[in-house]
Amino acid sequence: MSELVTEKRWSLKSLPEDEVVDRLAKEVNVRPELARLLLQRGIKDYESAKAFFRPSLEDLHDPFLMKDMDKAVDRLSLAISEGENIMVYGDYDVDGTTSVALVYSFLKEHTDSIMYYIPDRYTEGYGLSAQGIDQAADNDVSLIITLDCGIKAVEKVDYAKTKGIDIIICDHHRPGDILPPAVAILDAKQDGCEYPYKELCGCGVGFKFMQAFSLRHDLDQNTLFDYLDLVATAIGADIVPITGENRVLMTHGLNMVNTRPSGGIKALLQVADVKKRLSVTDLVFIVAPRINAAGRIFHGNHAVALLTSEDLTHLEEVAKEVNTFNQERKELDRAITEQALDMISADEDQRKAKTTVVYKEDWHKGVVGIVASRLTETYYRPTIVLTESNGMVTGSARSVRHFDVYDAIDACSDLLVNFGGHKYAAGLTMELDNLSEFQKRFEEVVSSSIAPELLIPEVITDLYLELDHVDRKFYNVIKQMAPFGPGNMRPVFRSGPCLGRYAKIVGDKHLKFQAYQEDANRVLNCIAFNHSDKLELLNSGRSFDMLYSVEENEWNGMVSLQLNIKDIRPTD
């Protein structure tokens, strides 16, 4: 095997000045260490603290601040008033299918002349397809709304125009140098767009479009807010920052998931036998994979059917199907990951490289993105997993923190048929004849531009903390900082020197122990996943430093504080 990455870099966020900390602590009536956490998240006064702890739907931005929103609402309003046929077109992943479900369901209340379309992952691939446009033309559709795709579909939008079809693009991906000739483009990342929040997911952009339509026609906003569970699911699945407007949407959407979920989400939770209160992490690891599995294993239409149906019997049937797809996805994911790991360990060039590029023609296209994520976690370097589809080599890329894999792929774009994505995740397609040269060029681009420290996983610490400060009152404030996710991660603390006792291995690779500091009163229970190699240190009587988050553990009906250990090392 090549060398697995076990070392971690410890880094500390910059700390605000004591004077600023003291002022905020008094203003919002919290301990100084909590004030530091708030300042690190851009919260500088009472008003911003109020907005952070009590996100309000009234804080949502005016959707008409988004470039082309007036044009988009005008064209949609005309289509509805004239009885034109409308197609809602979206990607086959969670962001795309939830977007389609939201916009289709909302507009269905205002027109019967509407249909939806999800491209087939295997025969059409990502984005606006000629096959989808042809189906729109066959159904006399004169307006297509694309969701979570379309921003780079210059040729396809041109093709739609030859069929007499207008396109409204709702996307959040990076635009290319040339924008498609659509009647309106809603993408906060495009040049000249002054919309104040740039990190919406595709479903978020679709939501803002429907919000603008509602405002234009004086509709009850609460009707639109009934779809926030879909928006929250998309935000979690697409790993966009949970800051600003996304924090508002996630907070209210997650609350809806836990109190009055839509029929599809409720049915999905029932077949998954989930009865607990869900967090963002649960959306990402329980709900999203099941919705995604439809498009990965069979067809994204199943996901949209699940999220739009109002027939309880049908909902139960589709939810069971989707759950079965997810089981198949897990088995494929596991098998392909093992094959990829074997390929890397057997290839000396791969072992020495600063990138991973693996290809096998019979790997299932629907899970290569998941496999890329797993390989990135294992070897911690930019990774691309490729397979064969329709005579082309196609696949997914994943990156490490602070390295832009999109830019690295862009530097090889002359070898590609197409590509698209984000800083940390992208998709790409190429001719088989270009694979060897691409692998070589990608390695050259990355190795010449990536800083060596970026190839070592980083644990970012918010601040140093004495264990005596970790009590129920402290945790209750931490808990109110949720929902946690990118841009607002669960706080990580560093304590040391610490001593351990009662350390034992559980589940082969994990550690349970108690930690305390000398001359201190508090002893805290700790769980350290995948840290069984630290057992000797904890039982040696030597002092150590540790990084951790503070969480709750429920056991036999008892709830107690527990430290979730991120890393441990001997005290210097």
C-alpha positions as CSV (number, residue, x, y, z in Angstrom):
1,M,0.0,0.0,0.0
2,S,1.0,3.6,-0.5
3,E,1.5,5.7,2.6
4,L,-1.8,6.5,4.1
5,V,-2.2,10.0,5.6
6,T,-2.4,9.9,9.4
7,E,-0.5,13.0,10.3
8,K,-2.6,16.2,10.9
9,R,-1.7,19.9,10.9
10,W,-3.0,21.8,13.9
11,S,-3.8,25.4,13.1
12,L,-5.3,28.1,15.3
13,K,-7.7,30.7,13.9
14,S,-6.7,34.3,14.4
15,L,-7.9,35.6,17.8
16,P,-9.6,39.0,18.2
17,E,-8.2,41.6,20.5
18,D,-9.1,41.4,24.2
19,E,-10.7,44.8,24.2
20,V,-13.1,43.8,21.4
21,V,-13.8,40.5,23.1
22,D,-14.7,42.2,26.4
23,R,-17.0,44.7,24.7
24,L,-19.0,42.0,22.8
25,A,-19.1,39.7,25.9
26,K,-20.7,42.5,27.9
27,E,-23.0,43.5,25.1
28,V,-24.5,40.1,24.5
29,N,-23.9,38.7,28.0
30,V,-21.7,35.7,27.3
31,R,-18.4,34.5,28.6
32,P,-15.3,35.9,26.9
33,E,-14.4,32.6,25.2
34,L,-17.9,32.5,23.6
35,A,-17.5,36.1,22.5
36,R,-14.3,35.1,20.8
37,L,-16.1,32.4,18.9
38,L,-18.8,34.9,17.7
39,L,-16.2,37.4,16.6
40,Q,-14.4,34.7,14.6
41,R,-17.7,34.2,12.8
42,G,-18.1,37.9,11.9
43,I,-20.5,38.8,14.8
44,K,-19.4,42.1,16.2
45,D,-22.4,43.6,18.0
46,Y,-25.8,42.9,19.5
47,E,-27.7,43.2,16.2
48,S,-25.4,40.8,14.3
49,A,-25.6,38.4,17.2
50,K,-29.4,38.6,17.2
51,A,-29.4,37.8,13.4
52,F,-27.0,34.9,14.0
53,F,-28.8,33.3,16.9
54,R,-32.3,34.0,15.6
55,P,-32.2,33.8,11.8
56,S,-35.4,35.4,10.4
57,L,-37.1,34.9,7.1
58,E,-37.5,38.7,7.1
59,D,-33.7,38.9,6.7
60,L,-33.8,37.3,3.2
61,H,-32.5,39.6,0.5
62,D,-34.8,41.2,-2.1
63,P,-34.7,38.6,-5.0
64,F,-34.9,41.5,-7.5
65,L,-31.3,42.5,-6.6
66,M,-30.2,39.5,-8.6
67,K,-29.2,40.3,-12.2
68,D,-31.9,39.4,-14.8
69,M,-34.5,38.6,-12.1
70,D,-36.9,41.2,-13.6
71,K,-36.5,39.6,-17.1
72,A,-37.0,36.1,-15.6
73,V,-40.2,37.0,-13.8
74,D,-41.5,38.9,-16.8
75,R,-41.0,35.9,-19.1
76,L,-42.4,33.4,-16.7
77,S,-45.4,35.6,-16.0
78,L,-46.1,35.9,-19.7
79,A,-45.8,32.2,-20.2
80,I,-48.4,31.5,-17.5
81,S,-50.8,34.2,-18.6
82,E,-50.6,33.0,-22.2
83,G,-51.0,29.3,-21.3
84,E,-47.6,28.4,-22.8
85,N,-46.2,25.0,-22.0
86,I,-43.3,25.2,-19.5
87,M,-40.6,22.6,-18.8
88,V,-38.7,22.6,-15.5
89,Y,-35.3,21.1,-16.2
90,G,-32.8,20.1,-13.5
91,D,-29.7,18.0,-12.8
92,Y,-30.0,14.5,-11.4
93,D,-28.3,15.1,-8.1
94,V,-29.9,16.3,-4.8
95,D,-29.6,20.0,-5.6
96,G,-31.1,19.5,-9.1
97,T,-33.9,17.2,-8.1
98,T,-35.0,19.3,-5.1
99,S,-34.8,22.4,-7.3
100,V,-37.1,20.8,-9.9
101,A,-39.5,19.5,-7.2
102,L,-39.7,23.0,-5.6
103,V,-40.2,25.0,-8.8
104,Y,-42.5,22.4,-10.4
105,S,-44.7,22.0,-7.3
106,F,-45.0,25.7,-6.7
107,L,-45.8,26.6,-10.3
108,K,-48.3,23.8,-10.6
109,E,-50.5,25.9,-8.4
110,H,-50.6,28.6,-11.1
111,T,-50.6,26.6,-14.3
112,D,-51.5,23.2,-15.6
113,S,-49.2,23.6,-18.6
114,I,-46.1,22.4,-16.9
115,M,-43.8,19.4,-17.0
116,Y,-40.4,18.5,-15.6
117,Y,-37.4,16.8,-17.0
118,I,-34.3,15.2,-15.5
119,P,-31.6,14.0,-17.9
120,D,-30.4,10.4,-17.8
121,R,-27.0,10.3,-16.1
122,Y,-25.8,7.6,-18.5
123,T,-27.3,8.4,-21.9
124,E,-27.4,12.3,-21.6
125,G,-24.9,13.2,-18.9
126,Y,-24.9,16.4,-16.9
127,G,-26.6,19.6,-17.9
128,L,-29.0,20.8,-20.6
129,S,-29.2,18.1,-23.3
130,A,-30.3,18.0,-26.9
131,Q,-32.6,15.0,-26.0
132,G,-34.3,17.1,-23.3
133,I,-34.7,20.0,-25.7
134,D,-36.2,17.7,-28.4
135,Q,-38.7,16.3,-25.8
136,A,-39.6,19.9,-25.0
137,A,-40.2,20.7,-28.6
138,D,-42.2,17.5,-29.1
139,N,-44.5,18.7,-26.3
140,D,-44.8,22.2,-27.7
141,V,-42.9,23.7,-24.8
142,S,-41.9,27.3,-25.4
143,L,-40.1,28.0,-22.1
144,I,-37.5,25.9,-20.3
145,I,-36.4,26.8,-16.8
146,T,-33.0,25.1,-16.1
147,L,-32.1,24.5,-12.4
148,D,-28.6,23.7,-11.1
149,C,-27.3,23.6,-14.7
150,G,-27.1,25.6,-17.9
151,I,-24.6,28.3,-17.1
152,K,-22.1,26.9,-19.7
153,A,-24.7,25.5,-22.1
154,V,-24.0,27.9,-24.9
155,E,-24.5,25.5,-27.8
156,K,-27.6,23.8,-26.2
157,V,-29.3,27.2,-25.6
158,D,-28.6,28.1,-29.3
159,Y,-30.1,24.8,-30.3
160,A,-33.3,25.5,-28.2
161,K,-33.7,28.8,-29.9
162,T,-33.8,27.0,-33.3
163,K,-36.8,25.1,-31.9
164,G,-38.5,28.3,-30.8
165,I,-37.8,27.7,-27.1
166,D,-36.8,30.3,-24.7
167,I,-34.5,29.5,-21.7
168,I,-34.3,30.9,-18.2
169,I,-31.1,29.7,-16.5
170,C,-31.0,29.3,-12.7
171,D,-27.6,28.1,-11.7
172,H,-24.9,28.7,-9.1
173,H,-21.8,27.2,-10.9
174,R,-19.0,29.4,-12.3
175,P,-19.9,30.9,-15.6
176,G,-17.5,30.4,-18.6
177,D,-16.1,33.1,-20.7
178,I,-19.2,33.2,-22.9
179,L,-22.7,33.2,-21.4
180,P,-25.5,31.3,-23.1
181,P,-28.0,33.4,-25.1
182,A,-30.8,32.8,-22.6
183,V,-33.7,35.3,-22.1
184,A,-32.5,35.5,-18.4
185,I,-29.6,34.1,-16.4
186,L,-29.9,33.9,-12.6
187,D,-26.5,33.2,-11.2
188,A,-25.0,35.4,-8.5
189,K,-21.5,34.4,-9.7
190,Q,-21.9,36.1,-13.1
191,D,-20.1,39.4,-13.8
192,G,-22.3,42.4,-13.1
193,C,-24.6,40.7,-10.6
194,E,-24.8,42.8,-7.4
195,Y,-26.8,40.2,-5.4
196,P,-25.3,40.5,-1.9
197,Y,-25.0,36.7,-1.2
198,K,-23.0,34.6,-3.7
199,E,-23.2,31.2,-2.1
200,L,-26.7,30.0,-2.9
201,C,-27.1,26.4,-4.1
202,G,-29.1,25.6,-7.2
203,C,-32.3,25.0,-5.2
204,G,-31.6,28.3,-3.4
205,V,-31.6,30.1,-6.8
206,G,-34.8,28.4,-7.7
207,F,-36.3,29.5,-4.4
208,K,-35.3,33.1,-5.0
209,F,-36.9,33.0,-8.5
210,M,-40.1,31.7,-7.0
211,Q,-39.9,34.3,-4.3
212,A,-39.6,37.1,-6.9
213,F,-42.6,35.7,-8.8
214,S,-44.6,35.6,-5.5
215,L,-43.7,39.2,-4.7
216,R,-44.5,40.4,-8.2
217,H,-48.0,38.8,-8.0
218,D,-48.7,39.5,-4.3
219,L,-48.9,35.8,-3.4
220,D,-48.7,34.5,0.2
221,Q,-45.1,33.9,1.0
222,N,-45.9,31.2,3.5
223,T,-47.0,29.0,0.5
224,L,-43.4,29.2,-0.8
225,F,-41.9,28.7,2.7
226,D,-43.6,25.3,2.8
227,Y,-40.8,24.1,0.5
228,L,-37.9,25.1,2.7
229,D,-37.3,21.5,3.7
230,L,-36.2,20.9,0.1
231,V,-34.0,23.9,0.2
232,A,-32.3,22.8,3.4
233,T,-31.7,19.3,2.0
234,A,-30.0,20.9,-1.1
235,I,-27.9,23.2,1.0
236,G,-26.6,20.3,3.1
237,A,-26.0,18.0,0.1
238,D,-24.2,20.5,-2.0
239,I,-21.9,21.5,0.8
240,V,-22.3,25.3,0.3
241,P,-21.5,27.6,3.2
242,I,-24.2,27.8,5.9
243,T,-23.7,31.5,6.3
244,G,-25.8,34.6,5.6
245,E,-28.9,33.8,3.6
246,N,-28.1,30.1,3.5
247,R,-28.1,30.1,7.4
248,V,-31.6,31.5,7.4
249,L,-32.9,29.0,4.8
250,M,-31.2,26.1,6.5
251,T,-32.5,27.0,10.0
252,H,-36.1,27.3,8.9
253,G,-35.8,24.4,6.5
254,L,-34.3,22.1,9.1
255,N,-37.0,23.0,11.6
256,M,-39.5,22.0,9.0
257,V,-37.8,18.7,8.4
258,N,-38.1,18.0,12.1
259,T,-41.7,19.3,12.7
260,R,-43.7,19.1,9.5
261,P,-41.7,17.6,6.6
262,S,-43.2,17.3,3.1
263,G,-44.6,14.0,2.1
264,G,-41.5,12.8,0.3
265,I,-39.1,13.6,3.0
266,K,-41.4,12.1,5.6
267,A,-41.7,8.9,3.7
268,L,-38.0,8.7,3.2
269,L,-37.4,9.0,6.9
270,Q,-40.0,6.3,7.6
271,V,-38.4,3.7,5.3
272,A,-35.0,4.6,6.8
273,D,-36.4,4.1,10.3
274,V,-35.2,7.5,11.4
275,K,-37.0,8.7,14.5
276,K,-34.5,11.2,16.1
277,R,-34.3,14.9,15.6
278,L,-32.2,15.6,12.5
279,S,-29.2,17.8,12.2
280,V,-27.4,19.2,9.1
281,T,-25.1,16.1,9.3
282,D,-28.2,13.9,9.2
283,L,-29.5,15.6,6.1
284,V,-26.1,15.1,4.4
285,F,-25.7,11.4,5.4
286,I,-29.2,10.1,5.8
287,V,-31.6,12.0,3.5
288,A,-29.3,13.3,0.7
289,P,-27.7,9.9,-0.2
290,R,-31.2,8.3,-0.7
291,I,-32.4,11.1,-2.9
292,N,-29.1,11.0,-4.8
293,A,-29.3,7.2,-5.2
294,A,-32.2,7.4,-7.6
295,G,-30.1,9.3,-10.2
296,R,-27.0,7.3,-9.5
297,I,-28.5,3.8,-9.8
298,F,-31.6,4.3,-12.0
299,H,-33.1,7.7,-12.9
300,G,-33.5,11.1,-11.1
301,N,-37.2,11.0,-12.0
302,H,-37.8,8.7,-9.1
303,A,-36.4,11.4,-6.7
304,V,-38.6,14.1,-8.2
305,A,-41.6,11.7,-8.1
306,L,-40.9,11.1,-4.4
307,L,-40.6,14.9,-3.6
308,T,-43.7,16.0,-5.6
309,S,-46.3,13.2,-5.1
310,E,-49.2,13.7,-2.7
311,D,-50.5,10.2,-3.0
312,L,-49.5,8.4,0.3
313,T,-49.5,4.9,-1.2
314,H,-47.4,6.1,-4.1
315,L,-45.1,7.9,-1.7
316,E,-44.5,4.8,0.3
317,E,-43.8,2.7,-2.9
318,V,-41.3,5.3,-4.3
319,A,-39.6,5.8,-0.9
320,K,-39.0,2.0,-0.7
321,E,-37.6,2.0,-4.3
322,V,-35.3,4.9,-3.5
323,N,-34.1,3.2,-0.3
324,T,-33.3,0.0,-2.3
325,F,-31.3,2.1,-4.8
326,N,-29.3,3.5,-1.9
327,Q,-28.5,-0.1,-0.7
328,E,-27.2,-0.9,-4.2
329,R,-25.3,2.4,-4.2
330,K,-23.5,1.4,-1.0
331,E,-22.5,-2.0,-2.3
332,L,-21.1,-0.5,-5.6
333,D,-19.3,2.3,-3.7
334,R,-17.6,-0.2,-1.4
335,A,-16.5,-2.5,-4.2
336,I,-15.2,0.2,-6.4
337,T,-13.4,1.9,-3.6
338,E,-11.6,-1.3,-2.8
339,Q,-10.6,-1.8,-6.4
340,A,-9.3,1.8,-6.7
341,L,-7.2,1.4,-3.5
342,D,-5.7,-1.8,-4.9
343,M,-4.8,0.0,-8.1
344,I,-3.1,2.8,-6.3
345,S,-1.1,0.5,-4.1
346,A,0.1,-1.5,-7.1
347,D,1.2,1.6,-9.1
348,E,4.5,3.1,-8.0
349,D,3.9,6.3,-10.0
350,Q,0.5,6.7,-8.2
351,R,2.1,6.1,-4.8
352,K,4.7,8.9,-5.4
353,A,2.3,11.4,-7.1
354,K,0.7,14.4,-5.6
355,T,-2.6,13.5,-7.3
356,T,-4.7,10.5,-7.8
357,V,-6.2,9.7,-11.2
358,V,-7.7,6.2,-11.6
359,Y,-9.8,4.8,-14.4
360,K,-11.6,1.5,-15.1
361,E,-14.1,1.2,-17.9
362,D,-16.7,-0.8,-16.1
363,W,-16.9,1.3,-12.9
364,H,-20.5,2.5,-12.2
365,K,-20.7,6.1,-13.3
366,G,-23.2,6.9,-10.6
367,V,-20.8,6.4,-7.7
368,V,-17.4,7.6,-9.0
369,G,-17.9,11.0,-7.2
370,I,-18.4,9.2,-3.9
371,V,-15.3,7.0,-4.5
372,A,-13.3,10.1,-5.3
373,S,-14.3,11.6,-2.0
374,R,-13.3,8.4,-0.2
375,L,-9.9,8.3,-1.9
376,T,-9.3,12.0,-1.1
377,E,-10.0,11.2,2.6
378,T,-7.6,8.3,2.5
379,Y,-4.6,9.8,0.7
380,Y,-5.5,13.5,1.1
381,R,-4.6,14.8,-2.4
382,P,-6.6,16.1,-5.4
383,T,-8.3,13.0,-6.8
384,I,-10.1,12.1,-10.1
385,V,-12.0,8.9,-10.6
386,L,-13.0,8.0,-14.2
387,T,-15.0,5.4,-16.0
388,E,-16.4,4.8,-19.5
389,S,-19.7,6.1,-20.6
390,N,-21.1,6.3,-24.2
391,G,-17.6,5.9,-25.6
392,M,-16.1,8.6,-23.6
393,V,-14.0,8.8,-20.4
394,T,-16.0,10.6,-17.8
395,G,-15.8,11.1,-14.0
396,S,-15.6,13.2,-10.9
397,A,-12.9,15.2,-9.2
398,R,-12.5,16.1,-5.5
399,S,-10.0,18.3,-3.8
400,V,-8.3,19.1,-0.5
401,R,-8.9,22.2,1.6
402,H,-7.6,25.4,0.0
403,F,-6.7,23.9,-3.4
404,D,-8.8,24.8,-6.4
405,V,-9.3,21.6,-8.5
406,Y,-11.5,23.4,-11.0
407,D,-8.6,25.7,-11.9
408,A,-6.3,22.7,-12.2
409,I,-8.7,21.0,-14.6
410,D,-9.2,24.2,-16.5
411,A,-5.4,24.2,-17.2
412,C,-5.9,20.9,-19.0
413,S,-9.1,21.9,-20.7
414,D,-7.7,21.5,-24.2
415,L,-7.7,17.7,-23.5
416,L,-11.3,17.7,-22.4
417,V,-14.7,17.6,-24.2
418,N,-16.3,19.4,-21.3
419,F,-16.0,20.1,-17.6
420,G,-17.6,22.1,-14.9
421,G,-18.0,22.5,-11.1
422,H,-16.6,24.2,-8.1
423,K,-13.3,24.8,-6.3
424,Y,-13.5,21.5,-4.5
425,A,-15.6,19.3,-6.8
426,A,-15.9,19.0,-10.5
427,G,-17.0,16.7,-13.4
428,L,-15.2,16.1,-16.6
429,T,-15.3,14.2,-19.9
430,M,-12.6,13.4,-22.4
431,E,-11.7,11.1,-25.3
432,L,-10.0,7.9,-24.2
433,D,-6.9,8.8,-26.3
434,N,-6.4,11.8,-24.1
435,L,-6.5,10.0,-20.8
436,S,-2.7,9.3,-20.5
437,E,-1.7,12.9,-21.4
438,F,-4.4,14.3,-19.1
439,Q,-3.1,12.2,-16.2
440,K,0.4,13.5,-16.8
441,R,-0.6,17.1,-17.3
442,F,-2.9,17.2,-14.2
443,E,-0.1,15.8,-12.1
444,E,2.2,18.5,-13.4
445,V,-0.2,21.3,-12.9
446,V,-1.0,20.2,-9.3
447,S,2.5,19.4,-8.2
448,S,3.8,22.7,-9.5
449,S,1.2,24.8,-7.7
450,I,0.1,23.0,-4.5
451,A,1.8,24.0,-1.3
452,P,3.3,20.9,0.4
453,E,1.4,21.6,3.6
454,L,-1.9,21.4,1.8
455,L,-1.3,17.7,1.3
456,I,-1.5,17.2,5.1
457,P,-5.0,17.3,6.6
458,E,-5.6,20.4,8.7
459,V,-7.6,20.6,11.9
460,I,-8.6,24.2,12.5
461,T,-8.9,25.1,16.1
462,D,-11.1,28.0,17.3
463,L,-9.3,28.7,20.6
464,Y,-7.5,27.3,23.6
465,L,-9.8,26.2,26.4
466,E,-9.4,25.0,30.0
467,L,-11.4,21.9,30.6
468,D,-13.0,23.6,33.6
469,H,-14.8,25.9,31.3
470,V,-16.7,23.1,29.6
471,D,-20.0,22.9,31.4
472,R,-23.7,22.7,30.6
473,K,-24.1,26.5,30.4
474,F,-21.2,26.7,28.0
475,Y,-22.5,23.9,25.8
476,N,-26.0,25.4,25.7
477,V,-24.6,28.5,24.0
478,I,-22.6,26.4,21.6
479,K,-25.7,24.4,20.7
480,Q,-27.5,27.6,19.8
481,M,-24.8,28.4,17.2
482,A,-26.2,25.6,15.0
483,P,-26.9,24.8,12.2
484,F,-23.3,23.8,11.7
485,G,-21.6,23.4,8.4
486,P,-19.2,25.0,6.0
487,G,-18.6,28.6,7.0
488,N,-19.9,27.9,10.5
489,M,-18.3,24.6,11.6
490,R,-18.9,23.2,15.0
491,P,-16.2,24.9,17.2
492,V,-13.0,22.9,17.8
493,F,-11.0,23.6,21.0
494,R,-7.5,22.8,22.1
495,S,-6.8,21.8,25.7
496,G,-3.5,20.9,27.3
497,P,-1.6,19.6,29.1
498,C,-4.2,17.0,29.9
499,L,-4.1,13.6,31.6
500,G,-6.1,10.6,30.7
501,R,-7.6,7.7,32.7
502,Y,-9.7,4.5,32.0
503,A,-8.7,4.5,28.3
504,K,-10.0,1.5,26.4
505,I,-10.4,0.5,22.8
506,V,-14.0,0.1,21.5
507,G,-15.1,-1.2,18.1
508,D,-11.5,-2.1,17.1
509,K,-10.3,1.4,16.1
510,H,-11.9,3.8,18.6
511,L,-10.9,5.0,22.1
512,K,-13.0,5.9,25.1
513,F,-11.4,7.6,28.0
514,Q,-11.7,10.4,30.6
515,A,-9.6,13.6,30.4
516,Y,-8.8,16.1,33.1
517,Q,-6.2,18.7,33.9
518,E,-4.1,19.0,37.0
519,D,-5.4,21.3,39.8
520,A,-8.8,21.3,38.0
521,N,-12.1,19.9,39.2
522,R,-13.7,18.8,35.9
523,V,-13.3,15.3,34.5
524,L,-14.9,14.8,31.0
525,N,-15.8,11.7,29.0
526,C,-14.1,11.5,25.6
527,I,-14.6,9.5,22.4
528,A,-11.8,9.4,19.9
529,F,-12.9,7.7,16.6
530,N,-10.1,6.0,14.7
531,H,-7.5,6.8,17.3
532,S,-6.8,3.4,18.9
533,D,-3.1,4.0,18.2
534,K,-3.1,6.6,21.0
535,L,-4.0,4.0,23.7
536,E,-0.4,3.7,24.9
537,L,0.0,7.5,25.3
538,L,-3.2,7.8,27.3
539,N,-2.2,4.9,29.6
540,S,1.4,6.1,30.0
541,G,0.7,8.8,32.5
542,R,2.3,11.4,30.2
543,S,0.5,14.6,29.5
544,F,-1.0,15.3,26.1
545,D,-2.8,18.1,24.2
546,M,-6.0,17.3,22.4
547,L,-8.4,18.9,19.9
548,Y,-12.1,18.3,20.3
549,S,-15.6,19.5,19.9
550,V,-18.2,19.5,22.7
551,E,-21.2,17.4,22.1
552,E,-23.9,15.5,23.9
553,N,-24.1,11.7,24.4
554,E,-27.3,9.9,25.2
555,W,-27.0,6.4,26.8
556,N,-29.8,4.5,28.5
557,G,-31.9,7.7,28.7
558,M,-29.1,9.7,30.3
559,V,-27.7,12.7,28.5
560,S,-24.2,13.9,29.3
561,L,-21.5,16.1,27.8
562,Q,-18.9,14.3,25.8
563,L,-15.7,15.5,24.0
564,N,-15.4,14.3,20.4
565,I,-11.7,14.1,19.9
566,K,-10.2,15.2,16.6
567,D,-6.6,14.5,17.4
568,I,-4.2,13.9,20.3
569,R,-0.4,14.4,20.6
570,P,2.1,14.5,23.5
571,T,2.5,17.9,25.1
572,D,5.6,19.6,23.8
